Amino acid sequence: MKPGATVDRLKECVSYLSCEIGPRSYHDCKKLDLAAEYIAGRLGEYGYSVSDQLFPYRGKTYRNIIGKSPAADRTRETIVVGAHYDTVTGSPGADDNASAVAGLLEIARLMSQESLHPEAHAAKDNASGWRHLPCIDFVAFGLEEPPVFRTHNMGSYHYARSLKKSGRKVRGMICLEMIGYFTDSPHSQKFPVPFMERKFPSRGNFVAAVGNLRSGQFTETIKQGFEKGTDIPIFSLNALSLVLGIDFSDHWSFYKFGYPAVMITDTAFYRNPNYHTPDDTHDTLDYQRMAKVVYGVKSALEDQSTRG
C-alpha cells in the first residue's frame, strides 16, 4: 500500500464534499445530488457495478448509492459497508460525515485492486481463502441526519428493508460514522457513562467499535481483523441502546431488521467540539490517522474470508 496516496485521496474527497459542495442537508437536494454523482463516479471508476436506490421524503426524492463487485458470487453472505453523505443544516460536515464517505471510497478502491482482478483473485484463492470472502456492498446513504434520524425515513432503513425483502444472507454491516477527528490532548475524550472512564483512554486518539448486545460476536471479529491491519488503537463496546450514542447512526436501521452491525467511529460529540457546527471543516481532521482507519477496516473485511 502507499499511505501517501491514501492520505491524498482522503483529503481530496473530504475537501470536495465539505468545501466545494458544502452543507448537504435534506433541504439541499442539488448538493446531495452532486455528492451522490461524485460517489457513484468514484465507485464506477474502481470497477464496481453502481446503482441508485430511490426513496421519497416530504415530496422529494433522495437516493442511496450502491456499489457491488461484478465478480462477486451473490449466493454468498453479504457484508455491507455503509456511510451517510448528508449533513445537518449549515454544517460543511467534514468529519460528519465526509470523512466516512472518503474512507468508504478508499476502502472500496483498495479492495477492488485485489477482488476485481482475476489474477489477484487466483493468487489469493489458496493462500488466504479469498474465495470464501463474503460479497461486499459499499453503500452511501442519502439521509441520516435530523429530522429523519433514527426513523424509517433514513436512507439506510430503506436499504436494510430491501435486503430483508430480498432474502439475501447478510453476515453483518459496518457503519462508518465520523472517522477523522483525533487529538492527543489530556482529558479530550468524554463518555456517556462514568464507568467507561476506567475502561477507555482519556485522550481522543483511538477508534471505537460500537454495537448492540446482539452484535457482540460480529463486533469482536471486526475488531480482531481491524487490529491485524493497523496500529491505531481500537476499543469495542456492546451495550443496550440506553447508553447514549450506541445506535446513533445507520447501523440502527440494520438492528431494526435483525442484522448484526457495528459502528466504527471517532466517537463524534464525545470528542469533536465541532460536531454539527459550521466549524466542522476539512482542516480540523487528521488524515494520517484516517488512513490507518481505512487500512484497519480493509483488513477486517479480508479477515472475514477466514471465518465461516
C-alpha positions in Angstrom: 0.0 0.0 0.0 1.0 3.6 -0.5 0.0 5.6 2.6 0.7 8.9 0.9 -1.7 8.1 -1.9 -4.4 7.1 0.5 -4.0 10.3 2.5 -4.1 12.4 -0.6 -7.3 10.7 -1.8 -8.9 11.2 1.6 -8.1 14.9 1.6 -9.4 15.3 -1.9 -12.7 13.7 -1.1 -13.3 15.5 2.1 -12.3 18.8 0.6 -14.7 18.3 -2.4 -17.7 17.3 -0.3 -17.2 19.8 2.5 -15.7 22.8 0.7 -16.8 22.7 -2.9 -20.2 21.3 -2.3 -20.6 22.4 1.4 -23.6 21.7 3.6 -25.7 18.8 2.3 -28.8 18.7 4.4 -32.2 17.3 3.3 -33.1 20.9 2.2 -30.1 20.9 -0.2 -31.3 18.4 -2.9 -29.0 19.8 -5.6 -25.9 19.5 -3.3 -27.0 16.0 -2.3 -27.2 15.1 -6.0 -23.7 16.5 -6.6 -22.4 14.4 -3.7 -24.2 11.3 -5.0 -22.9 11.7 -8.5 -19.3 12.1 -7.2 -19.6 8.9 -5.1 -21.2 6.9 -7.9 -18.5 8.1 -10.3 -15.7 7.0 -8.0 -17.2 3.6 -7.4 -17.7 3.1 -11.1 -14.1 4.2 -11.7 -12.9 1.5 -9.3 -14.8 -1.2 -11.3 -18.0 -1.6 -9.2 -21.4 -2.1 -10.6 -23.2 1.1 -9.4 -26.9 1.6 -8.9 -29.3 4.0 -7.2 -31.9 3.2 -4.7 -34.5 6.0 -4.8 -36.8 6.8 -1.8 -39.2 9.6 -1.0 -39.3 12.1 1.8 -41.6 15.1 2.2 -42.4 15.2 -1.5 -38.8 15.0 -2.7 -36.7 12.1 -4.0 -33.4 11.0 -2.4 -31.1 8.2 -3.2 -28.7 5.6 -1.8 -25.7 4.8 -4.0 -24.8 1.1 -4.1 -21.5 -0.3 -5.3 -21.2 -4.1 -6.0 -18.4 -6.1 -7.3 -19.4 -7.6 -10.7 -17.1 -10.6 -9.9 -18.8 -11.4 -6.6 -20.8 -14.6 -6.0 -24.1 -13.2 -5.0 -25.1 -16.5 -3.4 -22.6 -15.9 -0.6 -23.2 -14.0 2.5 -23.1 -10.2 2.2 -21.3 -7.7 4.3 -22.5 -4.1 4.0 -20.0 -1.2 4.4 -22.0 2.0 4.7 -21.8 5.7 5.4 -24.2 8.6 5.1 -23.3 11.6 2.9 -25.8 14.2 4.1 -25.1 16.8 6.8 -27.1 18.8 9.3 -28.2 22.2 8.1 -25.4 24.8 8.0 -22.5 22.5 8.6 -20.0 21.5 5.9 -19.8 18.1 7.6 -16.1 17.3 7.1 -16.0 14.8 9.9 -19.7 14.2 9.9 -19.7 12.6 7.5 -17.4 13.4 4.6 -14.6 11.6 6.5 -16.6 8.3 6.5 -17.6 8.7 2.8 -13.9 9.3 1.9 -13.0 6.2 4.0 -15.6 4.1 2.3 -14.4 5.1 -1.2 -10.8 4.4 -0.4 -11.6 1.0 1.2 -13.6 0.2 -2.0 -10.6 1.3 -4.1 -8.1 -0.8 -2.2 -10.4 -3.8 -2.2 -11.0 -3.5 -5.9 -7.3 -3.8 -6.7 -7.5 -7.3 -5.4 -11.1 -8.6 -5.7 -11.9 -7.2 -9.2 -8.8 -8.6 -10.9 -8.8 -12.3 -11.8 -5.1 -12.7 -11.4 -5.2 -11.4 -7.9 -8.3 -13.5 -7.2 -6.5 -16.7 -8.2 -3.3 -15.8 -6.3 -5.2 -15.3 -3.1 -7.5 -18.3 -3.5 -5.4 -21.0 -1.9 -3.1 -18.8 0.2 -5.7 -17.0 2.3 -9.2 -18.3 1.4 -10.1 -15.4 -0.8 -12.8 -17.5 -2.4 -14.6 -17.5 0.9 -14.8 -13.8 1.2 -18.4 -12.6 1.6 -19.9 -10.3 -1.0 -19.3 -6.7 0.0 -21.7 -4.0 -0.8 -20.4 -0.4 -0.5 -23.4 1.8 0.2 -23.6 5.6 0.6 -26.9 6.5 2.3 -28.8 9.6 1.3 -30.4 10.7 4.6 -29.3 10.1 8.2 -29.3 13.4 10.0 -32.4 15.1 11.7 -35.2 15.3 11.0 -35.1 11.7 9.7 -32.5 10.5 12.4 -33.5 7.1 13.8 -36.7 6.9 11.8 -38.0 4.8 8.9 -37.2 7.7 6.6 -33.4 7.2 6.8 -31.8 6.0 3.6 -30.2 3.1 5.5 -33.6 2.0 6.7 -34.9 1.8 3.1 -31.8 -0.2 2.1 -31.9 -2.6 5.1 -35.6 -3.2 4.5 -34.8 -4.1 0.8 -32.2 -6.6 1.9 -34.7 -8.2 4.2 -37.3 -8.4 1.5 -34.8 -9.9 -1.0 -33.9 -12.7 1.3 -30.2 -12.2 0.9 -28.0 -13.7 3.5 -26.3 -10.8 5.5 -23.4 -11.5 7.7 -23.3 -8.0 9.1 -23.0 -4.3 8.5 -20.0 -2.0 9.1 -21.2 1.6 9.7 -18.5 4.3 9.1 -19.5 7.3 11.2 -17.1 10.2 11.7 -13.6 8.7 11.4 -11.4 11.8 11.1 -11.1 13.7 14.3 -8.2 12.7 16.7 -6.4 14.5 19.5 -3.7 13.6 22.0 -4.7 16.3 24.4 -5.3 15.1 28.0 -8.9 14.5 29.0 -10.1 15.2 25.5 -12.3 12.1 25.4 -15.7 12.1 27.0 -18.1 9.2 27.8 -21.8 8.6 28.2 -21.4 6.8 31.5 -18.8 7.2 34.2 -17.6 3.6 34.3 -16.2 3.9 30.8 -13.6 6.3 32.0 -11.9 3.3 33.7 -12.1 1.2 30.6 -11.2 3.6 27.8 -8.4 6.2 27.3 -8.8 9.8 28.3 -7.2 11.1 25.2 -9.2 11.1 21.9 -6.6 9.2 19.9 -8.4 5.9 19.3 -11.2 4.4 17.3 -14.3 2.8 18.8 -16.2 -0.2 17.5 -19.7 0.1 18.9 -22.8 -2.1 18.7 -25.8 -3.5 20.4 -25.7 -6.6 22.6 -26.8 -9.0 19.8 -23.9 -7.8 17.6 -21.2 -8.7 20.2 -19.7 -11.6 18.2 -19.7 -9.6 14.9 -18.1 -6.6 16.7 -15.4 -8.7 18.2 -14.4 -10.4 14.8 -14.3 -7.0 13.1 -12.2 -5.6 15.9 -9.8 -8.5 15.7 -9.5 -8.2 11.9 -9.0 -4.4 12.2 -6.1 -4.8 14.6 -4.3 -7.0 12.1 -4.1 -4.2 9.5 -3.2 -1.1 11.5 -1.6 0.2 14.7 -4.2 2.7 15.6 -5.9 1.6 18.9 -9.4 0.3 18.7 -11.7 -0.3 21.6 -15.1 -2.0 21.5 -18.4 -1.7 23.4 -21.6 -3.6 23.0 -24.4 -2.3 25.1 -28.1 -1.5 25.4 -29.5 1.5 23.5 -29.9 3.1 26.9 -26.2 4.0 26.5 -26.4 7.3 24.7 -24.9 7.0 21.2 -24.7 3.2 21.0 -27.1 3.2 17.9 -26.7 6.8 16.7 -26.1 6.2 13.1 -27.1 4.0 10.1 -26.4 0.7 12.0 -29.6 1.4 13.9 -31.6 0.6 10.7 -29.9 -2.8 10.4 -30.8 -3.6 14.0 -34.5 -3.0 13.1 -34.3 -5.9 10.7 -32.3 -8.2 12.9 -28.9 -7.9 11.3 -25.6 -7.7 13.3 -24.0 -4.3 12.8 -21.0 -2.3 14.2 -20.2 1.4 14.0 -16.6 2.4 13.5 -16.2 5.9 14.8 -14.0 8.6 16.4 -16.9 8.9 18.9 -18.4 12.1 17.5 -19.7 14.6 20.1 -17.8 12.7 22.8 -14.6 14.1 21.3 -15.1 16.5 18.4 -16.1 20.0 19.6 -17.1 20.9 16.0 -19.9 18.4 15.8 -22.9 19.7 13.9 -21.5 23.2 13.7 -20.1 25.4 10.9 -16.7 24.6 12.3 -16.7 21.0 11.2 -14.2 21.8 8.4 -11.7 19.8 6.4 -8.7 21.4 8.1 -9.6 20.0 11.5 -9.1 16.4 10.6 -6.2 14.1 11.0 -5.7 12.4 7.6 -2.8 10.2 8.6 -4.9 8.6 11.3 -7.9 8.4 8.9 -5.7 6.4 6.6 -4.9 4.0 9.4 -8.7 3.5 10.0 -9.0 2.7 6.3 -6.3 0.1 6.5 -7.9 -1.4 9.6 -11.4 -1.8 8.0 -9.9 -3.2 4.8 -8.0 -5.7 7.0 -11.2 -6.6 8.9 -13.0 -7.3 5.6 -10.2 -9.5 4.4 -10.2 -11.3 7.7 -13.8 -12.3 7.1 -12.5 -14.8 4.5 -11.2 -17.0 7.3 -14.5 -17.0 9.2 -17.5 -19.2 8.4 
